[in-house]
Amino acid sequence: MSELKDTDLTIIGAGPIGLFAGFYAGLRELDTVIIESLASVGGQVANLYPEKNILDVAGYVKTSGRDLVGSLKTQMEQFPQHLYLKTTVTNVIAKETGFIVQTNRGSFHSAAILIATGRGAFEPRRLPAEIEQDLEGKGIHYFLGDLKQYASRRVLVAGGGDSAVDTALMLNELASEVHLTHRRETFRAMESAVTTLEQSDIILQTPYNIKAIQKNLDGSLAVDLLKVRTEELKTIIVDDIVVSYGFISENKIIDGWEVQPSTERLKFVVNAEQETSEPMVFAVGDVAGYGGKAELIATGFGEVPTAINAVIRRLYPERQTAPEHSSSIVIEEGQVKR
């Protein structure tokens, strides 16, 4: 990438949606560059939830984040791809023929841009410092990590959303005892997950907030739970605490760009073709915003063909016919057989 490289489409972000975009662009025979700032593909799913069961992908009863990313990468690699890891886009400059994309590894030309960066940089919502007391990694965890480390241990999961409920259910298959605490009586998770939770032997600690944590001499943690709107206090003893309060996202991808698509609530505003306010700059997945959107992986997958087909209509007007049904396409050694 040290020299200017002409390409049809630049996909920024190689999370699940970016990987599928790379595959679909290959299916439609677009020359494509994929740029990822991390050292590996998969984005948040691979880095934060590798063991989490993902339930919103059609065709899977359930699949782990790690397995889903592996399948998407294999699918994408059916076509020749230009994938650049540890590469950050520093500027996008509009030209009459498209864009100059500047990165920390050089610059190249692209006719269209597809942003698939998810929610951007992320940090976990943490316990207050006076409660955490530098115990992160010493019993307090913000990232689940390898599930085996929780085998036969007592675990407290803190949080009330999908991630917290899913985490508690997964850990319940390995841990000797699982508590789930939330400041409300009800949980903000998928109804089916809440039903499974209610039928499990997970100990619900609601409505409570974590008031204090003390590390005991034997390495266990004494957790003081304060009942909401009361002075009622109870103490439970666990070996690990998994804090699942969600993540703070900060999508600064366009900082410093000359091209500045309109944003609203940290998302790029898109039209029915997934195009931003900047012509030929598209966005898909969690980074794209429009009314009534369901923020699911499945939604992002569905947005990809809409965006890429729009790119093709602009770049190759002669290819206006509807794309072939995918079931009629045969791929051999990365080539579509007509």
GIBEL-V681254 format. One record per pair of residues at least 12 apart in sequence whose ideal C-beta (glycine too) atoms are under 7 Angstrom apart, sorted by the first residue. I is the first residue (numbers start at 1). J is the second residue. D is the distance in whole Angstrom. If there is no record, write none. Layout:
((I	J	D) (I	J	D))
This chain:
((1	84	6) (1	103	7) (1	105	5) (1	106	4) (1	108	6) (2	106	4) (3	106	7) (4	107	6) (4	108	5) (4	109	6) (5	108	4) (5	109	7) (6	109	5) (7	31	5) (7	32	7) (7	33	5) (7	108	7) (7	110	5) (8	30	4) (8	31	4) (8	32	7) (8	111	5) (8	112	7) (8	315	6) (9	25	6) (9	30	5) (9	32	5) (9	110	7) (9	111	7) (9	112	5) (9	114	6) (9	311	6) (10	33	5) (10	35	6) (10	101	6) (10	110	4) (10	113	5) (11	32	6) (11	34	5) (11	114	5) (11	116	6) (12	35	5) (12	89	6) (12	113	7) (12	115	5) (12	116	7) (12	117	6) (12	253	7) (13	36	7) (13	43	7) (13	115	7) (13	116	4) (13	117	4) (13	118	6) (14	34	5) (14	36	4) (14	41	4) (14	43	7) (14	83	7) (15	42	6) (15	43	3) (15	44	7) (15	45	6) (15	116	7) (15	118	5) (16	43	7) (16	45	5) (16	68	6) (16	69	6) (16	72	6) (16	297	6) (17	116	5) (17	284	6) (17	285	4) (17	300	4) (17	301	7) (17	304	7) (18	34	6) (18	116	4) (19	41	6) (19	72	4) (19	73	6) (19	76	5) (20	72	6) (20	301	5) (20	304	5) (21	114	6) (21	116	6) (21	284	7) (21	304	5) (21	308	7) (22	34	5) (22	76	4) (22	81	6) (23	75	5) (23	76	4) (23	78	7) (23	79	7) (24	304	5) (24	305	6) (24	308	5) (25	308	5) (26	78	7) (26	79	3) (26	81	7) (27	326	7) (27	329	7) (28	308	6) (28	312	6) (28	323	6) (29	336	7) (30	308	7) (30	311	7) (30	312	7) (32	81	6) (32	82	7) (33	82	5) (33	108	7) (33	110	7) (34	81	6) (34	82	7) (34	83	5) (35	84	5) (35	87	5) (35	89	6) (35	103	7) (36	85	5) (36	87	7) (37	86	7) (37	87	7) (37	88	5) (38	85	7) (39	85	6) (39	86	5) (40	85	7) (41	69	6) (41	73	6) (42	69	4) (43	118	5) (44	118	6) (44	122	6) (45	65	4) (45	68	7) (45	69	6) (46	65	6) (46	66	7) (46	69	5) (48	143	6) (49	65	4) (50	64	7) (50	65	5) (50	66	4) (51	64	6) (51	65	7) (51	66	7) (51	144	6) (51	147	5) (51	170	7) (52	64	7) (52	65	5) (52	166	6) (53	166	6) (53	170	7) (54	68	6) (54	297	7) (56	296	5) (56	297	6) (56	298	5) (57	297	6) (57	298	6) (58	298	6) (78	331	5) (78	334	6) (79	334	5) (80	334	5) (84	105	7) (87	103	5) (87	104	6) (87	105	5) (88	103	6) (88	104	5) (89	101	6) (89	103	5) (90	102	5) (90	103	6) (90	104	6) (90	256	6) (91	256	6) (91	257	6) (91	258	6) (92	113	6) (92	257	5) (92	258	7) (92	259	4) (93	258	5) (93	259	7) (94	258	7) (94	259	5) (98	110	6) (98	111	4) (98	112	7) (98	280	7) (99	113	6) (99	259	7) (111	280	7) (111	315	6) (112	280	5) (112	282	7) (112	311	5) (112	315	7) (113	280	7) (113	281	5) (113	282	7) (114	282	5) (114	284	7) (114	307	6) (115	253	7) (115	268	6) (115	282	7) (115	283	4) (115	287	6) (116	284	5) (116	285	5) (116	287	7) (117	251	7) (117	253	5) (117	287	5) (118	285	6) (118	286	5) (118	287	6) (119	249	4) (119	251	6) (119	286	5) (119	287	7) (120	249	5) (120	250	6) (120	251	3) (120	252	7) (120	253	6) (121	250	5) (121	252	7) (122	247	4) (122	248	7) (122	249	5) (123	247	6) (123	248	5) (124	142	4) (124	243	7) (124	247	6) (125	245	4) (125	246	5) (125	247	7) (125	248	6) (126	142	7) (126	243	7) (127	210	7) (127	243	6) (131	210	6) (131	212	6) (131	213	6) (133	213	7) (135	213	7) (135	215	6) (139	215	7) (139	221	5) (139	240	6) (139	241	6) (140	241	5) (140	243	7) (141	240	6) (141	241	7) (141	242	5) (142	243	5) (144	167	6) (144	242	6) (147	170	6) (147	174	6) (150	171	5) (150	174	6) (150	175	5) (150	240	6) (151	174	5) (152	176	5) (153	175	5) (153	176	6) (153	239	4) (153	240	6) (154	175	7) (154	176	6) (154	177	4) (154	237	7) (154	238	4) (154	239	5) (155	171	5) (155	175	5) (155	178	5) (155	238	6) (155	239	7) (155	240	5) (155	242	6) (156	179	4) (156	181	6) (156	223	6) (156	236	7) (156	238	5) (156	241	5) (157	171	7) (157	178	7) (157	179	7) (157	180	5) (157	242	5) (157	244	6) (158	181	5) (158	210	6) (158	241	6) (158	243	5) (158	244	6) (158	245	7) (159	182	7) (159	243	7) (159	244	4) (159	245	5) (160	182	4) (160	184	6) (160	187	5) (160	188	5) (161	188	5) (161	189	6) (161	246	6) (162	189	5) (162	190	6) (162	193	7) (163	244	5) (163	246	7) (164	180	7) (164	244	4) (165	187	6) (165	189	4) (165	193	5) (165	194	7) (165	197	6) (166	193	6) (167	242	6) (167	244	5) (168	180	4) (168	197	7) (168	202	5) (169	193	7) (169	196	6) (169	197	6) (169	200	7) (172	200	6) (172	202	5) (178	202	5) (178	203	7) (179	203	5) (179	205	5) (179	236	6) (179	238	7) (180	202	5) (180	204	6) (180	205	7) (181	205	4) (181	206	7) (181	208	5) (181	210	7) (181	225	6) (182	206	5) (182	207	7) (183	207	5) (183	208	7) (183	209	5) (183	228	6) (184	206	7) (184	207	5) (185	206	5) (185	207	5) (205	225	6) (207	227	7) (207	228	4) (208	225	4) (208	226	6) (208	227	6) (208	228	7) (209	226	5) (209	228	6) (210	223	6) (210	225	6) (211	224	4) (211	225	6) (211	226	4) (211	233	7) (212	224	4) (220	237	5) (220	238	7) (220	239	6) (221	238	5) (221	239	7) (221	241	6) (222	235	6) (222	237	6) (223	235	7) (223	236	5) (223	238	6) (223	241	7) (249	266	6) (251	266	5) (251	287	6) (259	278	5) (259	281	6) (261	276	4) (261	277	5) (261	278	5) (261	281	5) (262	276	7) (262	277	4) (264	289	6) (265	289	7) (267	287	6) (267	288	6) (267	289	3) (268	283	4) (268	287	6) (268	288	6) (268	289	7) (269	289	6) (270	283	5) (270	288	5) (270	289	7) (270	290	6) (273	306	6) (273	307	7) (273	310	4) (274	288	6) (274	303	5) (274	306	5) (274	307	4) (274	310	7) (275	310	6) (280	314	7) (282	307	4) (282	310	7) (282	311	7) (284	300	6) (284	303	4) (284	304	5) (284	307	5) (285	300	4) (285	303	7) (286	300	7) (288	303	6) (309	323	7))
